Amino acid sequence: MSTAAIGEQRQTTLPADISEAAGLKPGDQVDWRFEDGEIRGRKLSRPRWTKAQALRAIEQSPLRFTASWEQLKEETR
């Protein structure tokens, strides 16, 4: 059995054997639920974008720089 304490701000650290068994890595998200008197966590899968999908999202984004990187550096000095 693996145990972990709950801190004052309701935070805890998963034991290494549990996180390894679940395949959890830093940055992964876990969906927590309370069911049948038990706390259950489920690893959420991260959507993986292809390079083409990422470039398309950047092109379609309304958040674009209108200046070059060099111009931005000069303006912020």
N, C-alpha and C positions, 0 to 999 in steps of 0.2 A: 504494500500500500504506500502511495506517495502522498505526503501532506504538505500544505503551505498555509501560512498565516495570512489573515486579512488585515491590512494596515488601516490607519485612522481614516484615510480617504477612500476606503473600500478597494484598495489596489492589492494585487497579489502577484506573485511570480510563479509561473507554471514550473513544476519540476522538470528537469532536463529529460528524464525518461519518457514523460508524458508528451512533451512537445516534440521530441524526436519520433516517437511512435505515431503521432498525428501528422508528421511531416511539416510542422510549423517552422517558419523562418521569420526573421525580423521583417516587419512591414506587412505580414499577413494579417487578415482580419478574421475575427471569430464571431459568429452569431450565437449569443447566449440566450438560453431559455430555462424556465423553471417548470418542469413537468413531473407529475407523479412524485412530488417530494424530493426530486433530484435536480441539481444544476447541470445542464448539458450544454456543451459548446460544440459548434460545428464550423469547421474551416470553410471560409467562403473562397470560391475560386476567383482568381483575378483574370479579367479578360485580357488576353494577349493580342496586341495589335500587330499587324504586319507593317513593314516599312511603308508600303503604299497607303495603308489606312491612316497611319500617323501623319504622313505628308498631306493627304487629302484633308484631314481634320485641321491641320495648320493652315492650309490654303483657305478653308471655309470659315475659319475663325474670324470674328469681328475684331478681335484684339490683335492688331497688327502694328508693327513699328513702321513708320513712314520714313524714318531716317536710317542711314547705315549705322553699323556698330561704331565706326570711327566718329561719326557725327554725334551719337549719343554720349560717347566718352567725353568728347570736347564740351558738350553742353552741361555735363554734370560735374565738371572740374571746378 
